[in-house]
């Protein structure tokens, strides 16, 4: 699915994963009403948290759970894991629909959360005092019909271009702020015998970055675009500018021959390896992968930098950001379990919980909890990312300001990026995909 220097308040320009955004363990006694004795001898209420099984989720979450359990609050928390991707998504939706959800569950913020029908399935946290600790931009990404439903877990991330700094230095390249500069760099990189742009359509979700990370450029051109898009305004479609340009950028690099030869079958991990080795110079990606590639070599953390996806105007260059996912309480939980779950979420919404997460896994972006700080010595890409937040040059990804995100985008972007479908045709197809989703959600005007 950003780091901040020590002493700085964590800050998010607006929201929430992507992408982005689990093997189900047998619940057994984890989901039961069994109680266990606390250290003080009082009876503790036991609750479970259902979360995806990625290291980026489970390691920091387990650390938070351990720290909370050590406090002897009268609540004991246990972790249950689920698959990632579609399988995990289906588990969440099935458990919510059958009333069999764990007392807390981890899920995306933004448009994917909206598809869960929060008013029916999730307990609102709007009036809880601990929500004052949550950054307002995150609240926007978990708000539906005026109610706030989640507490953030993890950090915000950025969508843009990871690049090999050694390759750039060797070729005398500067970080581009316009698309023309980006394409000029690509020509020099190709002439040097290096793949300019890495694509990994073996993991189809990675094909979406050129379109999704371009949203800062869209919203800069028309600050009301997301509102118009949600309302079915004909001027706010992907088939017309400014949103069409994201599809055109995907088409541009493919037609120019700037991709790695194995782009159709390569996986995300292979793409990161190419980037670290320098056989590929740039990789459109979300910064949540920083920890993954940093482990691939002793110098990778400092060898790989990050820049926001360039647009047409250097003066408006900025970042498209993804809000962290959240922790939610299902309405199926009993009153007693809901109260226990709120105690746990109250702890999650503290700087102490942020520090616990930082010790468990090096953070990949700023926290959405007020007062949280990040350590020095962060990977270069995270330092680069933080500059956009510090300068205020950040826009939330579309999925955090609109409930609409068509389910077939990654299939369409694979076709456009593979030169099977033109940018214009792909954008039109995506507009139709979004229309179907809007109708399923019952949005007015569709």
C-alpha positions in Angstrom: 0.0 0.0 0.0 7.8 9.6 5.3 9.9 10.5 7.8 10.2 13.4 9.9 13.2 14.6 11.9 13.3 14.3 15.6 11.3 17.0 17.3 9.0 17.7 14.3 5.3 17.1 14.4 4.2 14.4 12.1 2.2 15.9 9.3 0.3 14.7 6.4 -0.8 16.9 3.6 -3.9 14.9 3.1 -4.7 11.4 3.8 -4.4 7.8 2.7 -1.9 2.8 0.5 -2.5 2.2 -1.4 -2.8 0.8 -3.5 -2.9 -0.1 -2.5 -3.9 -1.5 -1.0 -3.3 -11.3 4.1 -3.1 -16.2 5.3 -6.1 -16.3 7.5 -5.2 -18.0 10.7 -7.9 -20.1 12.4 -9.5 -17.8 14.9 -10.0 -20.5 17.6 -10.0 -18.9 21.0 -8.7 -15.6 19.5 -12.2 -14.6 18.5 -14.0 -16.1 21.5 -15.3 -14.4 24.5 -12.7 -16.0 26.7 -11.1 -13.8 29.4 -7.7 -14.0 30.9 -6.3 -12.7 34.1 -4.4 -9.5 34.1 -1.3 -9.0 36.1 -3.2 -7.2 38.8 -5.6 -10.1 39.2 -8.5 -8.4 37.5 -10.4 -10.0 34.7 -9.2 -8.8 31.4 -11.4 -8.6 28.3 -9.7 -10.3 25.3 -10.1 -8.8 21.9 -8.4 -9.7 18.5 -7.2 -7.5 15.7 -7.5 -8.8 12.1 -4.7 -7.5 9.9 -3.0 -8.4 6.6 0.0 -10.6 6.9 2.6 -8.3 5.3 5.7 -7.5 7.3 4.9 -3.8 6.9 1.7 -4.3 8.8 2.3 -7.2 11.2 5.6 -6.2 12.7 4.7 -2.7 13.9 1.2 -3.8 14.8 2.4 -6.7 17.0 4.9 -4.3 18.7 2.0 -1.9 19.5 -0.1 -4.8 20.8 2.8 -6.0 23.0 3.3 -2.5 24.4 -0.4 -2.1 25.1 -0.7 -5.5 26.8 2.2 -4.6 29.1 0.2 -1.7 30.5 -2.3 -3.9 32.3 -5.4 -1.9 31.2 -7.9 -4.7 31.8 -7.8 -5.5 28.1 -5.7 -8.2 26.4 -5.2 -7.8 22.6 -4.2 -10.7 20.2 -3.4 -10.6 16.5 -5.0 -12.6 13.8 -3.6 -12.4 10.2 -5.4 -12.6 6.8 -4.0 -12.7 3.3 -3.2 -9.6 1.3 -4.9 -8.6 -1.9 -8.3 -9.8 -3.2 -8.4 -12.8 -0.9 -7.9 -10.7 2.1 -10.4 -8.1 0.9 -13.0 -10.8 0.5 -12.4 -12.1 4.0 -13.0 -8.6 5.4 -16.2 -8.1 3.5 -17.5 -11.6 4.3 -16.9 -11.2 8.0 -18.5 -7.9 8.1 -21.6 -9.1 6.2 -21.9 -12.2 8.5 -21.3 -10.3 11.7 -18.2 -12.5 12.4 -15.5 -9.8 12.3 -12.8 -9.5 15.0 -13.3 -6.7 17.5 -10.8 -4.6 15.6 -9.7 -4.9 12.0 -7.1 -3.2 9.8 -8.1 -2.0 6.4 -7.5 0.8 3.9 -8.6 4.4 4.2 -10.2 6.3 1.4 -12.4 5.0 -1.3 -11.9 1.3 -0.5 -13.2 2.0 3.1 -16.2 3.7 1.6 -17.1 0.5 -0.2 -17.5 -1.2 3.2 -20.6 0.8 4.0 -19.2 2.3 7.2 -22.5 3.6 8.5 -23.8 0.1 8.7 -20.7 -1.9 9.5 -18.2 0.3 11.5 -18.5 2.0 14.9 -18.0 5.8 14.5 -15.2 7.4 16.6 -16.1 11.0 16.0 -16.9 11.9 19.6 -14.0 10.0 21.2 -11.6 12.3 23.0 -8.5 10.5 21.6 -9.4 11.5 18.1 -8.1 15.0 18.9 -4.6 13.3 18.5 -5.3 12.3 14.9 -4.2 14.5 12.1 -7.1 16.2 10.3 -6.0 15.1 6.9 -6.3 11.4 8.0 -9.7 12.1 9.4 -10.8 13.2 6.0 -9.8 9.8 4.5 -11.9 7.9 7.1 -14.9 10.1 7.1 -18.3 9.2 5.7 -21.5 11.2 6.0 -19.9 13.3 8.7 -18.7 10.5 10.9 -15.1 9.5 11.5 -14.4 5.8 11.6 -10.7 5.0 12.1 -7.4 5.5 13.8 -4.2 5.5 11.6 -1.7 2.6 11.7 1.6 3.2 10.0 2.7 6.3 8.0 1.7 8.3 5.0 3.5 7.3 1.8 4.2 9.1 -1.5 3.6 8.0 -5.1 6.3 9.0 -7.6 9.6 7.9 -9.0 12.3 6.0 -7.1 15.7 6.5 -8.8 19.2 5.2 -8.5 21.3 8.2 -7.4 24.6 6.6 -8.6 23.3 6.3 -12.1 22.1 9.9 -12.0 25.5 11.0 -10.7 27.4 9.0 -13.3 25.4 10.5 -16.2 25.3 14.0 -14.8 21.5 14.0 -14.5 19.4 16.3 -12.2 16.1 15.4 -10.6 13.4 16.5 -13.2 10.6 18.8 -12.2 8.8 18.6 -15.6 7.8 15.8 -17.8 9.9 17.1 -20.6 13.0 17.0 -18.4 12.0 13.5 -17.3 11.9 12.3 -20.9 15.1 14.0 -21.7 16.8 12.2 -18.9 15.3 8.9 -20.1 17.0 9.4 -23.5 20.4 9.9 -21.9 19.9 6.9 -19.6 18.9 4.6 -22.6 22.0 5.8 -24.6 24.1 4.7 -21.6 22.7 1.1 -22.0 20.6 1.3 -18.8 16.8 0.7 -18.7 15.4 4.2 -18.0 12.0 3.2 -16.6 11.3 -0.1 -14.7 7.8 -1.6 -15.0 6.7 -4.8 -13.4 3.3 -5.9 -14.8 3.8 -9.4 -13.3 2.3 -7.6 -10.3 -0.5 -5.8 -12.1 -1.1 -3.2 -9.3 2.3 -1.6 -10.0 1.1 -0.6 -13.5 -1.1 2.2 -12.0 1.5 4.5 -10.7 1.9 6.9 -13.6 -1.8 7.5 -13.6 -2.4 7.6 -9.8 0.8 9.6 -8.9 -0.2 12.2 -11.5 -3.1 13.4 -9.4 -1.2 16.3 -7.8 -0.8 17.7 -11.3 -4.5 17.2 -12.0 -5.6 18.9 -8.7 -3.2 21.7 -9.3 -4.7 22.4 -12.7 -8.2 22.2 -11.3 -8.6 22.2 -7.5 -12.3 21.2 -7.8 -11.6 18.3 -10.1 -12.2 15.6 -7.4 -15.6 17.1 -6.5 -16.6 17.4 -10.1 -15.5 13.8 -10.8 -17.6 12.5 -7.9 -20.6 14.4 -9.2 -20.2 13.1 -12.7 -19.3 16.4 -14.2 -18.4 15.8 -17.9 -15.3 18.1 -17.6 -13.8 15.8 -14.9 -13.2 12.6 -16.7 -10.0 10.6 -17.4 -10.7 10.8 -21.1 -10.1 14.6 -21.1 -7.3 16.8 -19.8 -5.9 17.3 -17.3 -6.5 13.7 -16.1 -5.8 12.1 -19.5 -2.2 13.1 -19.2 -1.6 10.3 -16.6 -2.5 7.7 -19.2 -0.5 9.6 -21.8 2.6 9.5 -19.6 2.3 5.8 -19.3 2.0 5.5 -23.1 4.9 7.9 -23.6 7.5 5.8 -21.9 6.3 2.6 -23.6 6.2 4.0 -27.1 9.7 5.5 -26.6 11.1 2.1 -25.7 12.2 3.2 -22.3 11.1 0.0 -20.4 12.9 -3.0 -19.3 12.5 -5.9 -21.7 10.8 -8.2 -19.2 8.3 -5.5 -18.1 5.3 -7.8 -18.9 6.4 -10.6 -16.5 8.7 -8.9 -13.9 7.5 -8.8 -10.3 7.8 -5.9 -7.9 10.7 -7.5 -6.0 12.5 -8.0 -9.3 11.9 -4.4 -10.2 13.4 -3.2 -6.9 16.5 -5.5 -7.5 17.0 -3.9 -10.9 16.8 -0.5 -9.3 19.3 -1.3 -6.6 21.7 -3.0 -9.0 21.5 0.0 -11.4 20.4 -2.0 -14.4 17.3 0.1 -14.3 17.5 3.8 -13.3 13.9 4.7 -12.3 10.9 2.9 -10.9 7.4 4.5 -10.5 6.4 3.3 -7.1 4.9 4.0 -3.7 7.5 4.7 -1.0 6.2 1.9 1.3 8.8 -0.4 -0.4 11.7 1.5 1.1 12.2 -1.2 3.7 12.1 -3.9 1.1 14.8 -2.6 -1.2 17.0 -1.3 1.7 17.5 -4.9 2.8 18.8 -5.8 -0.7 22.2 -4.3 -0.2 24.3 -2.5 2.4 24.1 0.7 0.5 20.6 0.6 -1.0 19.0 2.8 1.6 21.2 5.7 0.6 21.7 4.8 -3.1 18.0 5.1 -3.9 16.3 8.5 -4.0 12.8 9.7 -4.7 11.1 12.5 -6.6 7.4 13.4 -7.3 6.0 12.6 -10.7 6.8 15.6 -12.9 4.1 17.6 -14.6 4.0 20.3 -17.2 5.1 23.2 -15.0 8.1 23.2 -12.7 6.6 25.9 -10.5 3.7 23.6 -9.4 5.8 20.4 -8.9 4.6 18.5 -5.9 3.7 15.1 -4.4 0.7 12.9 -4.5 0.4 11.3 -1.1 -1.3 8.2 0.2 -2.8 8.1 3.7 -1.9 5.2 6.0 -4.5 2.5 6.5 -6.6 2.5 9.6 -7.9 0.4 12.5 -11.6 0.0 12.8 -14.2 -1.4 15.2 -17.1 -3.4 13.6 -20.7 -2.8 14.8 -21.0 -6.6 15.4 -18.7 -6.3 18.4 -20.6 -6.4 21.8 -20.7 -3.2 23.9 -18.1 -4.6 26.2 -15.8 -5.5 23.4 -16.3 -2.1 21.7 -15.3 -0.4 24.9 -12.2 -2.6 25.1 -11.4 -1.9 21.5 -11.6 1.8 22.1 -9.1 1.5 24.9 -6.7 -0.1 22.4 -7.3 2.5 19.7 -6.7 5.3 22.3 -3.2 3.9 22.8 -2.6 3.6 19.1 -3.4 7.3 18.8 -0.4 8.3 20.9 3.3 9.3 20.2 4.3 6.4 22.4 2.6 4.0 19.9 4.4 5.7 17.0 7.8 5.2 18.8 7.0 1.5 19.2 6.3 1.2 15.5 9.5 3.0 14.6 11.5 0.6 16.7 9.8 -2.4 15.1 10.2 -1.2 11.4 12.0 1.8 10.0 9.2 4.2 9.0 8.6 5.1 5.4 6.8 8.4 5.9 5.3 10.8 8.4 2.8 9.6 11.0 -0.8 10.8 11.1 -0.7 11.2 14.9 0.1 14.6 16.4 3.3 14.8 18.3 5.0 11.8 16.7 8.6 12.2 15.7 10.9 10.3 13.4 14.6 9.4 13.9 17.6 10.8 12.0 19.5 8.6 9.6 16.5 7.7 7.5 16.8 6.2 3.9 17.5 8.8 1.3 14.1 8.3 -0.4 12.3 9.1 2.9 14.3 12.2 3.4 13.4 13.3 -0.1 9.8 12.5 0.5 9.7 14.5 3.8 10.8 17.6 2.0 7.6 17.7 0.0 5.6 17.5 3.3 7.8 20.1 4.9 7.3 22.5 2.0 3.5 21.8 1.8 3.8 20.7 -1.8 1.5 17.7 -1.3 -1.9 16.7 -2.6 -3.9 13.6 -1.4 -4.3 10.8 -4.0 -7.7 10.8 -5.6 -8.9 7.8 -3.7 -8.8 9.8 -0.5 -10.9 12.7 -1.7 -13.4 10.7 -3.7 -15.2 7.4 -3.1 -14.6 6.4 -6.7 -11.9 4.1 -7.9 -12.7 1.7 -10.6 -11.7 -1.9 -9.9 -10.3 -2.6 -13.4 -7.7 0.3 -13.5 -4.7 -2.0 -13.1 -5.9 -4.2 -16.0 -6.3 -1.1 -18.2 -3.0 0.4 -17.3 -1.2 -2.9 -18.1 -2.7 -2.7 -21.6 -1.8 0.9 -22.1 1.7 0.4 -20.7 2.1 -2.6 -23.0 1.0 -0.7 -26.1 -2.1 -3.0 -26.5 -4.5 -0.1 -25.9 -4.0 3.6 -26.6 -4.0 6.1 -23.8 -7.2 7.7 -25.1 -9.0 4.3 -25.3 -7.7 3.2 -21.9 -8.9 6.4 -20.3 -12.4 6.1 -21.9 -12.6 2.5 -20.6 -11.6 3.5 -17.1 -14.3 6.2 -17.1 -16.9 3.5 -17.9 -15.4 1.3 -15.1 -15.8 4.2 -12.7 -19.4 4.8 -13.9 -20.3 1.2 -13.0 -18.8 1.6 -9.6 -20.6 4.9 -8.9 -23.9 3.3 -9.8 -23.2 0.3 -7.5 -22.5 2.8 -4.7 -25.7 4.6 -5.5 -24.1 8.0 -6.0 -26.3 10.9 -7.1 -26.0 12.0 -10.7 -24.8 8.7 -12.1 
